[in-house]
Amino acid sequence: MYQKNHHVGVNNPLHEPFAYKPPTMNETTPHYLVITIGTAGDIHPFIRVAKSLQTLGRKVTLITNAYHAKLVQGEGVTSIGLGTHDDYQRVIANPDLWNPKQGFSVLMAAYGEQWRQMDEVIRSMPRHPHQVAITHPFAVPGAVLTRERGLVNSVVAAYLAPSNLRSCHDPMNIGAMSVPRWVPMRSRRAIWKFVEKRWVNPVALAHINAIRKPLGLPRVRSFLAHIAEAPDLLVTLFPPWFAPNAADWPRPLISGDFQLFEASAQGGFTEELSAFLEAGEKPLVFTPGTGNIHAADFFDCALSAVNRLGRRAIFLTKEPSQIPAHLPESVLWQPYAPLSALLPHAATLIHHGGIGTTAEALRAGTPQLVAPFAWDQFDNGARIASLGVGKVIPAKKLQPRNLARSLRVLNTSEAVRAQCSLLASHFTPVHDPIALCRKIESVLQAERNSAPTHRTIS
């Protein structure tokens, strides 16, 4: 169940409660429901959107996993938690979550229950004459459900990474599979149709339609079409220079920018980390992402590679069991360090390819080696390679020898360094998220003025 005015994660006293405070009703000001699910990398961008809307004087309620209560705490955003701390832990404890084929089934089972809870949460809130849901793509089914039941007026889908949106245009990456540029459009459509029929729809639609049928709502027949075409507006939370808008992405669509986490609110480095950074050359930084607790092989390979190279390194993970038992003085383990502050001190970042981590390295001008495990990570890595700022070695193919060889190239390439500096210049001046929020309001207002009809995709 969702958490409202009581403690979440009863088995983990470190997590504080979400404090739910009903927003003051106002007939003219929209009430925004900012909905996101997933790991910390999925939460940070939506927190920034929520805070930007508040800066504009809008009423905002953030709805996300109850596990992230501590992350949200102190950000000054009214919040409601979905599920419990243990619910979240059970999902990330499943090693299949990081299997390119089986991970989708793991997530859909969890998200199906959360879609039900979103409907329950929003039905329990005081009614507002104009509510807008701004939602993570995997939360779209739940948000659309509330719109169809008259609980919200509009649904805005905010896409964190390019691969969240299906496209037949180049670069066409479906998980670990990259479709060559010479493949004709007719065949590309057939590939997507096969992927949906074979892997996506049998899993996702069972959960969606199990919720919709008892409510008398029409069946959804395509998961990917539903999350892309059912919303009233689409927003990309990445810039066109990273991934230009594809001709077959649904409209209306607003091109946004990376919504990066600002580390100042979370404090700085530990004394140990500061001392390590001052003690020698820039280290290599390794992280498999905040949600991956099955990356022991990743760190074993990392240690062997840095020993081959004779380099200093920092291993980032909250899960100490993933770290090799004996680390040399040249390697430091840290449970956490804000990447925005750490990466300017790093020689190269070796990571899973999550879009938030990818963007932070681009902002810092730090070369990247992406070792994708699953999800959007393969596509993000491919884009990093095509932009000339890094290399890709799939996690399953990561070995000390090829990792050391690739890092040696990245650390000595003047061309890579120059390209990193060039792309880092895109972050100056700093992106204004308030302008993006104003644009969202403007487009929604234009749609309302033109007698809109909500799209329903079957």
Secondary structure by P-SEA (a helix, b strand, c coil): cccccccccccccccccbbbbbccccccbbbbbccccccccccaaaaaaaaaaaaabbbbbbbcccccccccccccccccccccaaaaaaaaaccccccccaaaaaaaaaaaaaaaaaaaaaaacccccbbbbbccccaaaaaaaaaaaccccbbbbbbcccccccccccccccccccccccccaaaaaaaaaaaaacccccccaaaaaaaaaaacccccccaaaaacccccbbbbccccccccccccccccbbbbccccccccccccccaaaaaaaacccbbbbbbccccccccaaaaaaaaaaaaaacccccccccccccccccccccbbbbccccccccccccccccccccaaaaaaaaaacbbbbbbccccaaaaaaaaaaaaccccccccccccaaaaaaaaaaaaccaaaaaaaaaaaacccccccaaaaaaaaaaaaaaaaaabbbbbbcc
